[in-house]
């Protein structure tokens, strides 16, 4: 909740909803269907929702099998492709391993682990060509850039999330670009 910068009232509402969701009679399928309908086919909203859920699951530093099961269940019931979600998992794990967006901001040498994590943030392997890096960077910036998302009516909390994602993407891209210039 700190990462999302929720107000005390929003935090309380989130806790209430969390506790409601833990009830054995919680109508998960109905709620997911309603959410899918409310998104009106806007994949970006579903993707951000899944990223928030994934970030919550990764709060302890790992994704447990039971959490992954539920995340895949949400993917399936919102129509989000599993392959795309798995790419998000790899990207978020790379970003977490690198210490979030700030992890790329520090100047450093060609440290293989950090460079690998930068590629991971872009959803690529270190074997990716310069063209693949640029293409992935542009695609991700198009997906997450707040200027592109503001017209979709996202709430402020989602815009903050998108801003942080674009910062991480840009830092990873800059790092890869610097590394490629050295070689």
C-alpha positions in Angstrom: 0.0 0.0 0.0 3.0 2.3 0.6 4.2 1.7 -3.0 0.8 2.7 -4.3 0.8 5.8 -2.0 -2.8 5.2 -0.8 -4.4 7.6 1.6 -5.4 6.3 5.0 -9.0 6.0 3.8 -7.9 4.1 0.7 -5.7 1.8 2.8 -8.7 1.0 5.1 -10.9 0.3 2.1 -8.2 -1.9 0.6 -7.9 -3.9 3.9 -11.7 -4.3 4.0 -11.8 -5.5 0.4 -8.8 -7.9 1.1 -10.6 -9.4 4.1 -13.8 -9.7 2.1 -11.8 -11.5 -0.6 -10.6 -14.1 1.9 -14.1 -15.2 2.7 -14.8 -18.8 1.5 -18.1 -17.6 -0.2 -16.4 -14.7 -2.1 -17.8 -14.7 -5.6 -14.4 -14.4 -7.4 -15.7 -15.6 -10.8 -18.4 -13.0 -10.7 -16.1 -10.2 -9.7 -13.5 -11.1 -12.3 -16.2 -11.2 -15.0 -17.5 -7.8 -13.9 -14.0 -6.4 -13.9 -13.3 -7.8 -17.4 -16.6 -6.2 -18.7 -15.8 -2.9 -17.0 -12.4 -2.8 -18.8 -14.2 -2.7 -22.1 -11.3 -4.6 -23.8 -8.6 -2.2 -22.6 -5.8 -4.6 -22.1 -3.7 -2.0 -20.4 -6.1 -1.8 -17.5 -6.1 -5.6 -17.1 -2.2 -5.7 -17.4 -1.8 -3.0 -14.7 -4.3 -4.9 -12.4 -2.3 -8.1 -12.9 1.0 -6.2 -12.2 -0.4 -4.8 -9.0 -1.5 -8.3 -7.9 1.9 -9.7 -8.9 3.6 -7.0 -7.0 1.6 -7.9 -3.9 2.4 -11.5 -4.4 6.1 -10.6 -4.7 6.2 -8.4 -1.6 8.0 -11.2 0.4 10.6 -11.6 -2.4 9.1 -14.6 -4.1 6.1 -16.0 -5.8 4.6 -19.0 -4.1 2.8 -21.8 -6.1 -0.5 -21.0 -4.5 -0.1 -17.3 -5.5 0.9 -18.2 -9.0 -2.2 -20.5 -9.3 -4.5 -17.6 -8.4 -2.7 -15.2 -10.7 -3.1 -17.6 -13.6 -6.7 -18.0 -12.7 -7.2 -14.3 -12.8 -5.4 -14.2 -16.2 -7.7 -16.9 -17.6 -10.9 -15.2 -16.3 -10.0 -11.8 -17.5 -8.8 -13.0 -20.9 -5.2 -12.0 -20.4 -2.8 -14.3 -22.2 -0.6 -16.4 -20.0 2.4 -16.0 -22.2 2.2 -12.2 -21.8 1.7 -12.6 -18.1 4.8 -14.8 -17.8 6.8 -12.1 -19.6 5.5 -9.6 -17.0 6.6 -12.0 -14.2 10.1 -12.1 -15.7 10.3 -8.4 -16.1 9.1 -7.7 -12.5 11.5 -10.3 -11.1 14.3 -8.6 -13.0 13.3 -5.2 -11.7 12.9 -6.5 -8.1 16.3 -8.2 -8.3 17.8 -4.9 -9.5 16.3 -3.0 -6.7 13.4 -1.5 -8.6 13.8 1.5 -10.9 16.4 3.1 -8.6 18.6 0.0 -9.1 19.5 1.1 -12.6 20.1 4.7 -11.8 23.5 4.2 -10.2 26.5 4.4 -12.4 28.4 1.1 -12.6 30.6 -0.9 -14.8 29.5 -3.7 -17.1 28.3 -5.8 -14.1 26.8 -8.9 -15.8 24.0 -9.4 -13.2 22.7 -5.8 -13.4 23.0 -5.8 -17.2 21.0 -9.1 -17.3 18.4 -7.6 -15.1 18.2 -4.5 -17.3 17.5 -6.8 -20.3 14.9 -8.6 -18.1 13.1 -5.4 -17.4 12.7 -5.0 -21.2 11.6 -8.6 -21.4 14.7 -9.7 -23.3 17.8 -11.9 -22.9 21.3 -10.5 -23.2 21.5 -12.1 -26.6 19.0 -9.6 -28.0 20.1 -7.4 -30.9 20.2 -3.6 -30.7 17.1 -3.5 -32.9 15.2 -5.9 -30.6 16.2 -3.8 -27.6 14.9 -0.6 -29.3 11.7 -2.3 -30.4 11.0 -3.7 -26.9 11.8 -0.3 -25.3 9.4 1.5 -27.7 6.7 -1.0 -27.2 6.9 -0.9 -23.4 7.1 2.9 -23.3 3.9 3.0 -25.5 2.2 0.6 -23.0 3.2 2.4 -19.8 3.9 6.1 -20.6 1.5 8.2 -18.6 0.9 10.6 -21.4 -0.4 7.7 -23.5 -2.6 6.4 -20.6 -4.0 9.7 -19.3 -6.6 9.7 -22.1 -7.9 6.3 -20.9 -9.1 7.8 -17.6 -6.8 5.9 -15.3 -7.0 6.9 -11.6 -4.0 8.8 -10.1 -2.7 5.7 -8.4 -2.4 3.9 -11.7 -0.7 6.9 -13.3 1.9 6.9 -10.5 2.4 3.2 -11.1 2.8 3.8 -14.9 5.3 6.7 -14.2 7.4 4.4 -12.0 7.3 1.7 -14.7 8.4 4.1 -17.4 11.3 5.2 -15.2 12.5 1.7 -14.8 12.1 0.9 -18.5 14.1 4.1 -19.4 16.8 3.3 -16.9 17.2 -0.2 -18.1 17.3 0.9 -21.8 19.9 3.6 -21.0 22.0 1.0 -19.2 21.9 -1.4 -22.1 22.7 1.5 -24.6 25.7 2.5 -22.5 26.9 -1.1 -22.4 26.5 -1.6 -26.1 28.6 1.6 -26.7 31.4 0.0 -24.7 31.5 -3.0 -26.9 
